[in-house]
Amino acid sequence: MIGYEKINLGHGINLMLISKANYKTNIATIYIKRPLKRDEVTMNSLLPSVLKSGTKDYPSQREITVKMQELYGSNLGASVDKTGERQIMSFRLYTTADEFLPEPIFEEAFDILKKIVLDPKIINDGFDPKFVDIEKENLREDINAKINNKGHYAVEKCIEHMCEGEPFSISEDGYIEDLDNINEKNLYKHYLNVIESSEIDIVIAGSFDREKVIEIIQNTFSIKREAIIETKNEEIYKKPEPKFVEENLDITQGKLVMGFRTNMDFKDEKYYSLLMYSAILGGGAHSKMFLNIREKESLCYSIYSTLEKMKGLMFISAGIEISDYDKALELIYKELDDMKNGNISIQEMENSRSYLVSNLRALNDSLSSLTDFYYNMSIQNTNRSLDEVIELIKKVKTEDVIEVAQDIYLDTVYFLRGPKNS
């Protein structure tokens, strides 16, 4: 069963259709893909919020909001994310499906979304300076606030050290030191280059008339471009010895993050064995690390493992007493060895399988989550449906998990701790 339909519209623009007749809503998303580059990442981070502030026809956020409300309470959103070694700007439209309304609105609503991306408000060959100044300050506050979430900050710092020299080390939010040099004119110049040279994907999900939607997109979103920058799939990097990094902050609880290379990503069927590996190791309250390190040893406040599916990385994160650093590493190493040596019970397999399948089925409850799921599939040039992924997880055997365990190796250990005398 095919998860989505992909149509090449030419000039570096693709249309993806995810038909889900059980929804009364539609989500239309325009994704603009850029390779992660240090010299443009902050400008890219600013663009979605600046563009959403006003268009040529709707020159303020208020006018856009009023128009959206007239279209039966439709909504717009914009964001920027890091997906593997890509920085992706997204512009999303939420509407009620035409068949459930007294009049069709999708075409008019999508036209506003298109105008936000392609017809911004321009003053003297630049963006509205008020929009740029406001969003620069908002971004400055957001970047400064990241340190307030010590767990997330520690993961970002681990990635920065682990992937030094790789695009993945670059923060998708950008950098404060860039902001003073960005103004309405150079940001607009960069925007023109982005529109001219980026891969653009348009994803329509929900309940819709396929032929009508294709016609609307082809008529509404038609731009001719020449040289398109293609974003590439991630490379695999290997380092011979793990590195250990410590940072001191005025904190009382230590944050330990261990970064691992797995040398596989989710276009490979082995990835689903890796998913099981991570779930057994640290995927929830049923996992080895939770039961043995948090509950039995009472050594940490929290402990879990996560996967970065595009880049093929795994992270173990734990909140611990600063004095328990060595003991925590010792116990985590023991759990990793147990996985490698095949000390995995049938109960652990089934609990983890149930955990993963339940989480995947829950994606059906959110059209937004389904959109992201299938879009990530398309980035890796795979077209597995959600049901197919669930079936692959159901087929994973203990020996498959043991096999992937042999290929996982430690790259970086990052410890965020209190002052040096603590």
C-alpha positions, 0 to 999 in steps of 0.5 A: 500500500502506497503511503502518498502520491508524488507529482513532479511539477517541474522547476524543482517543485514537487506536489505530494498528496496524502489522501485521508478521507476520514478527516474533515480537515485539510492541511496544505504545507509548503516546504522550502529545503536548504542545505544547512550552511553556517553563512545563511542559517540565521537568515533562513531562520528569520524568513518564515516569521517575516514572511508570515507578517504581511503580504502585498495584498494583506500587508499586516498580520491582522489583515491576514488573520481577519481573512483567515477567520472569514474562511471558516476559521482557517489558520496559518503557521510558519516554522523552521526545522533541521531534518538531517543536514537540511534546514527546512522552512515550512508554511502550513495552512489548516482548513475545513475540507470543502465537502463539509462547507456550504461553499468551497474555500480551499483554492482561496485559502491556498492562494493566501498561503502562496502569497505569504511565500511568493508575494511578500510586503516589499518597501523600497526593495526590501522587507518592511523594516518593522517586521524584520526588527520585531522578528530579529528581537523575537529570534534573539530572545528565543536563542537566549532562552534555549539555555533555560531548558538544560536538557535540550541545551545539553543535547544541542551541545553534544551534537555540536561537539559530536558533529564538529565540521559536519553540517548537522552541528549547525543550529537551525535557529541561527546565531545571535552574532549574525543578527546585527548584520541582517537588515530588511534589504540583505534579508530580502536579497537572500529571500530572492535567492532562496525562492530562485534556487531551493527545492520546494515541496507542496504537501496536501493532506486530508479529504480532498478532490484529487484532480481539483487540488492538482489543478489548483496547485498547478494554476496557483503555484507556477514559478519558472526557475533555472538552477536548483540546489539539491539537498543531499542525503547524509553522509556517514562519518566514523571516528575511531575514539570517543571524546569526553566533553564537560561544561560548567554552569551554575546548576545543581543537577547534571545533564549527561548526553551520550552520542552514538553513530549507528551507520543506518537511517530509516530508508534501510529496513534495518532501521526498524530493528534499530527502533526496537533496540532504542525502545528496549534500551531507553524508550519508556517506563518498560525499558532497561535503563529506566527499570535498572538505572532509574528505578532499581539503582535510583541513580537518575531523575530521568533517562531515555534514548532517542534516534535522529532518523535522518542522520543515523544518530542515537542519544542517551540523555540522563539527569543525574547528581553531579557526583554520580557521573562515573557510576552513571556511565558504568551502569549505562555501559553495562546496559549497552553490553547486555544489548550487544551480548543478547541479554534481551527477554521476550517480555522486553521485546514484546513491551517495546514492540507494543510501545512502538506500534501504539505510538505509530498508530497514534499518528493516525489521530493527527493529520499534522503528524501524518503529514510530517511522517510521510514528508520525512519518508519522501525526503529519503525517497521511500514510500512505505505506508504507516501500516507497512512500517508497523508490519516491519516492526512486528517482524523484528526478531531478537537476533535482528536487534542483537545484530544492529547492536554490534554496529552502534558505537559511542562517539561523544560523551557530553556532561553539563555540570555545576561549577568546578568545585561542585 
